Amino acid sequence: MYNVASGWLMTSLSPDPLVVSLVQVANTLPLFLFAIPAGALVDLVDQRRFLIAGELAIMVTSVVFATLVWLHQIGPVSLLVLSFIVTLGAAATAPAWQRVVSHLVPKAELPSAVAANSVGINVSRAVGPALGGMLVATLGLAAPFWFDAFSNVGVILALIWWRTPAPRRGSLPAESFGAAVRTGFRHARYNAHLSATLVRTVAFFVFGSAYWALLPLVVRSRIAGGPQTYGLILGAIGVAAVCGAFLLKWLRLLLGPDRLLAAATLGTSLATGLYAVAQDAWIGVAASLIAGVSWIAAVSGLNVSAQVALPEWVRGRGLAMYVTTMFGALTLGSALWGEVAALADLPTALLLAAAGGVFAVPLSWRWKLQTGAAVDFSPSMHWPEPVTCFEVDHDRGPVLVMIDYRIKPADREQFLRLIGRSAAERRRDGAYDWGIFEDPADVGRFVETFYTDSWLEHLRQHQRVTKADRLVEQAARRFQIGEGPKTTHLIGVQPRK
C-alpha cells in the first residue's frame, strides 16, 4: 500500500520521469548506504532486541510521514526526504531479518524457507497494491500511509513473543564495531562463493529495476489509468510471484540455480519490453504476471546463494553485503533509467533496460550460484592454541604467523598450487596479508606467512577456521617431509630510540 501511495503521490506532484524514478532511489539508497554497518551490528548484538528497536523506529517515522501527507504538507523534495528517512529503519533491520532465517531452519531447508518468506512478501504485494489503490480512490492519499505506519505493531508483538536460541559464548571478547566492519569487507572480498553471488545480483537488478522505477509513469502516461489501475498492475506482480513460489522447487530441480536465474532474467526483460509498448491495462497485467514469476525466481535463488555461502560467525555481515549490492544495483538502475527516460522517452528507457538484461545473461554466466551449498562451514577448531612464554595483551600487534614446510623438489609445483588456496582462507578469516616464500639456500624449504592486526584477531582466526578449510590445509600438508610443519608467531614491537 505504501509503494502504491508514494509512487502515485509523486506522479501527481511532478510528471518528470527522473523525479518519479527517484522515489525508488529514496526507498533503496539507505539499504545501500547502511546495510553493511547494520550487518556488523547484527553479528555483535542481540538480534531480537535490535529488530524490535528498528521496527519501533520505523513506526514512529511512518506516523510522522502519514501526518504530513494528511496535512497536505508534502512536496516532491519532502516526499523523497521522508521516504529516505523511513527506509533508514528498513536498512538497519534488513541484515537482521536475513540473519534470523538460519536460526529458524536447518541448512537443508534454507531454499524452502527463503521461498516461504518470499511468499509472505508477495502475498502482501498481491493484496496491498489493490487495497492501496482502493484506499487512495476512496479515502485519499493519506490513508495507505496511516495503515502502513501502524502495521508494524503486529511485527513488534511477534518479535516480543519470539525467543532466539541462546548464542554460543566464546572465551574471547566481542569484536569492536570498526574491526567487525573491516573483517566483513575482507571476508566478502575473498569468499568466492559470495563474490559470484554478488556479481550475478548486480547483473540482474541493474536492469530489473527499470520497470519498478518507471511503472507509475507507465500507468499514468501510457495506459492512462488511475490509482486503482496502478494497484491492479502491482497486485498482478504479487499474485504471479506467489504462484511462482509454489513452482520454485520443481524449477530448481529441472533447471538448477544458474539456468533458473537466466530464465528469470530473460522473463524480466520480456516483461519490461511489454511495459514499454503497453497502451492498455491488459497488456500491463500480462507483463506483470511474467514479471512476478521472474522476480521471485531471481530473488529467491540469489538469496539462497548468499545464505549458503557464509559461515555462522560472519553471516550478518555477509548478508549485509548481499543486501547492499542488491539495493545498490536497484538504486543505480532506478536513477539511470529515470535519466534515460527524461532524456529520450519512457518506451526507449524500458526497451534499453530489457535489452541490457538479455546481454547480462551470457556476460555473467561464468559466475556460478549456490556453490557454497556443499561446503561444510562448521568450525573445525583444529588449530592448537599458540604456546607463549608470557601472557600476550590482546591489543598487541601486528602479528606475523610463519609456517615452515619441507617439500620434496619433485612436489614443488603441486604444493604451490594447493598452498595458494590457503591465501583466500587466511584472508577470509582475518589476515590482511599473505605470502609464500622459497629459501634459495635450502632446497625444499618453503615458508607461508600471514599477518593479522592484533593478537586477539589471530586468536579469533583459530575459532573461524571451518572444516572445509581444514581439508584445504590437509591437501597441502600431505607433501610435508617428516614431522611438522612448524608454526611460529611473531608480534610487532616498537624499536627503541
C-alpha positions, 0 to 999 in steps of 0.5 A, spaced: 500 500 500 505 504 501 509 503 494 502 504 491 501 511 495 508 514 494 509 512 487 502 515 485 503 521 490 509 523 486 506 522 479 501 527 481 506 532 484 511 532 478 510 528 471 518 528 470 520 521 469 527 522 473 523 525 479 518 519 479 524 514 478 527 517 484 522 515 489 525 508 488 532 511 489 529 514 496 526 507 498 533 503 496 539 508 497 539 507 505 539 499 504 545 501 500 548 506 504 547 502 511 546 495 510 553 493 511 554 497 518 547 494 520 550 487 518 556 488 523 551 490 528 547 484 527 553 479 528 555 483 535 548 484 538 542 481 540 538 480 534 531 480 537 532 486 541 535 490 535 529 488 530 524 490 535 528 497 536 528 498 528 521 496 527 519 501 533 523 506 529 520 505 523 513 506 526 514 512 529 517 515 522 511 512 518 506 516 523 510 522 522 510 521 514 502 519 514 501 526 518 504 530 513 501 527 507 494 528 511 496 535 512 497 536 505 504 538 507 508 534 502 512 536 496 516 532 491 523 534 495 519 532 502 516 526 499 523 523 497 526 526 504 521 522 508 521 516 504 529 516 505 528 517 512 523 511 513 527 506 509 533 508 514 529 503 519 528 498 513 536 498 512 538 497 519 533 491 520 534 488 513 541 484 515 537 482 521 531 479 518 536 475 513 540 473 519 534 470 523 532 465 517 538 460 519 536 460 526 529 458 524 531 452 519 536 447 518 541 448 512 537 443 508 531 447 508 534 454 507 531 454 499 524 452 502 524 457 507 527 463 503 521 461 498 516 461 504 518 468 506 518 470 499 511 468 499 509 472 505 512 478 501 508 477 495 502 475 498 502 482 501 504 485 494 498 481 491 493 484 496 496 491 498 497 494 491 489 493 490 487 495 497 492 501 496 489 503 490 482 502 493 484 506 499 487 512 495 480 512 490 476 512 496 479 515 502 485 519 499 492 519 499 493 519 506 490 513 508 495 507 505 500 511 509 496 511 516 495 503 515 502 502 513 505 506 519 501 502 524 502 495 521 508 494 524 505 493 531 503 486 529 511 485 527 513 488 534 508 483 538 511 477 534 518 479 535 516 480 543 513 473 543 519 470 539 525 467 543 532 466 539 536 460 541 541 462 546 548 464 542 554 460 543 559 464 548 566 464 546 572 465 551 574 471 547 571 478 547 566 481 542 569 484 536 569 492 536 564 495 531 570 498 526 574 491 526 567 487 525 566 492 519 573 491 516 573 483 517 566 483 513 569 487 507 575 482 507 571 476 508 566 478 502 572 480 498 575 473 498 569 468 499 568 466 492 562 463 493 559 470 495 563 474 490 559 470 484 553 471 488 554 478 488 556 479 481 550 475 478 545 480 483 548 486 480 547 483 473 540 482 474 537 488 478 541 493 474 536 492 469 530 489 473 529 495 476 527 499 470 520 497 470 519 498 478 522 505 477 518 507 471 511 503 472 507 509 475 509 513 469 507 507 465 500 507 468 499 514 468 502 516 461 501 510 457 495 506 459 492 512 462 489 509 468 488 511 475 490 509 482 486 503 482 489 501 475 496 502 478 494 497 484 491 492 479 498 492 475 502 491 482 497 486 485 498 482 478 506 482 480 504 479 487 499 474 485 504 471 479 510 471 484 506 467 489 504 462 484 511 462 482 513 460 489 509 454 489 513 452 482 520 454 485 522 447 487 520 443 481 524 449 477 530 448 481 530 441 480 529 441 472 533 447 471 538 448 477 540 455 480 544 458 474 539 456 468 533 458 473 536 465 474 537 466 466 530 464 465 528 469 470 532 474 467 530 473 460 522 473 463 524 480 466 526 483 460 520 480 456 516 483 461 519 490 461 519 490 453 511 489 454 511 495 459 514 499 454 509 498 448 503 497 453 497 502 451 492 498 455 491 495 462 491 488 459 497 488 456 500 491 463 497 485 467 500 480 462 507 483 463 506 483 470 504 476 471 511 474 467 514 479 471 512 476 478 514 469 476 521 472 474 522 476 480 521 471 485 525 466 481 531 471 481 530 473 488 529 467 491 535 463 488 540 469 489 538 469 496 539 462 497 546 463 494 548 468 499 545 464 505 549 458 503 555 461 502 557 464 509 559 461 515 555 462 522 560 467 525 560 472 519 553 471 516 550 478 518 555 481 515 555 477 509 548 478 508 549 485 509 553 485 503 548 481 499 543 486 501 547 492 499 549 490 492 542 488 491 539 495 493 545 498 490 544 495 483 536 497 484 538 504 486 543 505 480 538 502 475 532 506 478 536 513 477 539 511 470 533 509 467 529 515 470 535 519 466 534 515 460 527 516 460 527 524 461 532 524 456 529 520 450 522 517 452 519 512 457 518 506 451 526 507 449 528 507 457 524 500 458 526 497 451 534 499 453 533 496 460 530 489 457 535 489 452 541 490 457 538 484 461 538 479 455 546 481 454 547 480 462 545 473 461 551 470 457 556 476 460 555 473 467 554 466 466 561 464 468 559 466 475 556 460 478 550 460 484 549 456 490 556 453 490 557 454 497 551 449 498 556 443 499 561 446 503 561 444 510 562 451 514 562 448 521 568 450 525 573 445 525 577 448 531 583 444 529 588 449 530 592 448 537 592 454 541 599 458 540 604 456 546 607 463 549 612 464 554 608 470 557 601 472 557 600 476 550 595 483 551 590 482 546 591 489 543 598 487 541 600 487 534 601 486 528 602 479 528 606 475 523 604 467 523 610 463 519 609 456 517 615 452 515 614 446 510 619 441 507 617 439 500 620 434 496 623 438 489 619 433 485 612 436 489 614 443 488 609 445 483 603 441 486 604 444 493 604 451 490 598 450 487 594 447 493 598 452 498 595 458 494 588 456 496 590 457 503 591 465 501 583 466 500 582 462 507 587 466 511 584 472 508 577 470 509 578 469 516 582 475 518 589 476 515 590 482 511 596 479 508 599 473 505 605 470 502 609 464 500 616 464 500 622 459 497 629 459 501 634 459 495 639 456 500 635 450 502 632 446 497 625 444 499 624 449 504 618 453 503 615 458 508 607 461 508 606 467 512 600 471 514 599 477 518 593 479 522 592 486 526 592 484 533 593 478 537 586 477 539 584 477 531 589 471 530 586 468 536 579 469 533 582 466 526 583 459 530 575 459 532 573 461 524 577 456 521 571 451 518 572 444 516 572 445 509 578 449 510 581 444 514 581 439 508 584 445 504 590 445 509 590 437 509 591 437 501 597 441 502 600 438 508 600 431 505 607 433 501 610 435 508 617 431 509 617 428 516 614 431 522 611 438 522 610 443 519 612 448 524 608 454 526 611 460 529 608 467 531 611 473 531 608 480 534 610 487 532 614 491 537 616 498 537 624 499 536 627 503 541 630 510 540 
